[in-house]
Amino acid sequence: MRVNWCASCGGGANFGDQLGPILLRHYGFKVVWSRPAGAELVTVGSILSKVPNGWRGTVLGTGFIRPFMRKDLRRARVLAVRGIGTRDACKLPVSTPLGDMGILCVDLPRKATDPVGELVVPHYVDHDIVARHPDATVVPITAKPDVLMGAIAAADVVYSSSLHALVAADALGIPHVLEIHPNVHGGIFKFNDYASAFDERIRPGRARLTDRTAMAERQAEMRMLVERLR
């Protein structure tokens, strides 16, 4: 399957950008990277703007990085988009499923880790968040995925400027706090696009956790959508 993702972000190790192909391979798909125009699928990451208008591939749980972006997806197979902001920008039906495929990270192996208490996961462009939490454990967003998810699962609370660190925490049932950093593209948009799939908003500086029943239902729906790729 030809899939597009940001293969260079974070030196090629940014968790959110690598999560799509990692999940697809976990579910048994053979995946190769493709330029957007030639891709059959776009999924985890804020990469929907990269496909051309009139693109005929499949969209599964991706979105835009900032507001006011637009894309003509009338010829695409849209299984799900990340949230209401992306759905409305693409003029998709309100019946379009919503959700970030990254919530399926719960299905991936993770390294067993001792309890870590407070955990900071800086975005790879954020060099300020660590100083605000001097007593916290720090694991970079470019760490090995099993190490990162193990640390998140062992935390009491996760502080991050990275969307998919917070998505992983949410999926794993760990309270999380967004700390916006100006060098992270898109501001609050992509975070609230994600949360809108649960009829919520993310408020920077406040701990949140999606209702566990709502999360489990969305994860089950996303797994069924993945099966439609076969």
Secondary structure, 3 states (H helix, E strand, C coil): CEEECCCCHHHHCCHHHHHHHHHHHHCCCCCEECCHHHCCEECCCCCHHHCCCCCCCEEEEECCCCCCCCCCCCCCEEEEECCHHHHHHCCCCCCCCECCHHHHHHHCCCCCCCCCEEEEECCCCCCCHHHHCCCCEECCCCCCHHHHHHHHHCEEEEEECCHHHHHHHHHHCCCEEECCCCCCCCCCHHHHHHHHCCCCCCCCCCEECCCHHHHHHHHHHHHHHHHCCC
